Amino acid sequence: MVRVHLDLCDPQRHLVGVELELQPQLARLQVQLPGWTPGSYLIRDYVRQLEGLEALQDGTSLPLRRLGPAAWQLCPDPSGGPLTIRYRVLATELSVRTCHLDDQHGFLALAAVVLELEGERWSGYELSCSLPPHWQAFCPLPQDAATGRWSADSYDALLDSPLEAGPHRALPFQVAGVPHTWVCWGGPEGADQWLLDRHPALLADVERVCEACCRLLGEEHPAADHYLFVLHLLDQAYGGLEHDNSTVLVYGRRDFEKPNGYRRFLQLVAHEYLHQWNVRRLRPAELTPIDYHRAPIVPSLWFAEGVTSYLDQFLPHSAGLTTAEQLFDDLGEDLSRYRLTPGRQVQSLRSSSQEAWVKLYKADAYAADSQVSYYLKGAVVALCLDLHLRQHGSSLAAVLRRLWTSHGRWGRGYSEADLLHAFQVEAPDLGEQLPRWLDGLDDPDLDGYLSTVGLQLEAEMAAAPWAGVTARLDAGGLLAQRVWRHGPAEQAGLMVGDELIALDGERLRQPEQFTAALRAGSGQELLIARRGQLRTLALQCAPPQAERYRLKAIAGASPDCLERQRRWLEQVV
Ligand SMILES: [Zn+2]
């Protein structure tokens, strides 16, 4: 048993006190802080927030020998008294995978907080915490009612448990009889009420979305036997992180005010809840078990994230909370983004998954031209797979259920071969087709698949000629934010970060002014500044290009086609 105590009573300094106590089993013990947290594929070097590390046994301080940036070795006496390891973690980074502590709340991603102790991965852990007055802590681990302590049966179970604390209230609800808890922190006091005032049916709607997830998996109950939702309601934000028995969501108050804001939020809820199966319990073999200190290459992240991103749009619809037209809008938006991402012709879907650590999570101004997100292309391939499988009398959900039954339910990690096999059993020709979609750079036949359900993608042309540059207003002037590869601006010699000063002698002040001054066909003179030096570039704009695509119904679709569409929208075979 390892005891972990967290002290959150110093919010002014944003420091979390950590104390680990155990009876040492080894005379040489390595301790190491994780470099990343599962679900977020970036080496974060959490150790940069750790300070004041010390180890004590029987009143004596033990020397710590540094083995690496995040690893130490110490030599306790296994026949002596308990070993205590103490340190502090600076909690100033507000995200779903980092730590934040101030006078309003505390949020801890435990991978950033608790050292991995050699030989104690499968030990039991007991977690407790000290809090400022009137605060409560919420954690998805089983809690002893008398002592308030939580218990985890392994280091992995502990790290999979985020901790949120503050003067918050917990709102309970049930999904198929399974207890769920809703906790919202939103900066100023009463933020959760702000949300409930706008959406009084919020918890009932979340419950319906959760039930729709269970139905999709063919299950009566969620996989978890209790579940915690933590929502950070910020001014502007979007994201989530999945866990076995919980999720942490972050969403913008301003986004709730948008017409599609509430349904986007329900899709986010569906996405993270579906992860309780896909990627958490039904997990790629490369993540079984998890190496917290190095970056494992996971070629099937497209299945974990792309399939979940595709299905999350259907779940609020299956729950009866959105219309078919709204679903077409949302699917169309993804397809549009995909069609407008030139990087899809540079990076394959498998490479995108394998390179998550160094590309998707480190995207820069050139990313759209050199890479494609495995969420986005994964969702597009998931759409094609679903519609392909439906031609064989099956569906994507049927494949997910098959994998859940063969692997996820038993905690067996799946290999790429297992994944391919599961698709091939439902549709034999996918044995050849799917690897082409994963390794190739050509687009799948989207138009062909969409036509099977009576839909087509329609291009909307931009009004202005195409310059292949996006400009943004910065304190210093109008800056080139993105320069399309092979586009007119790139050919003229422009690069990201250049200041756009004048076009054909007219001083540029606003992005709209630049767009309005573009002319197709004839050459234009663009005055820019780069590293403080002026340059004149010859810009030759191209004719207007498609600026977005919309998913539209094909007029006069056959009754058979419309019936296929209905079954697809409701995600039934
Ligand atoms: Zn996800």
Residues whose N, C-alpha, C, O or C-beta is under 5 A from the ligand:
A	BS01	ZN	E305
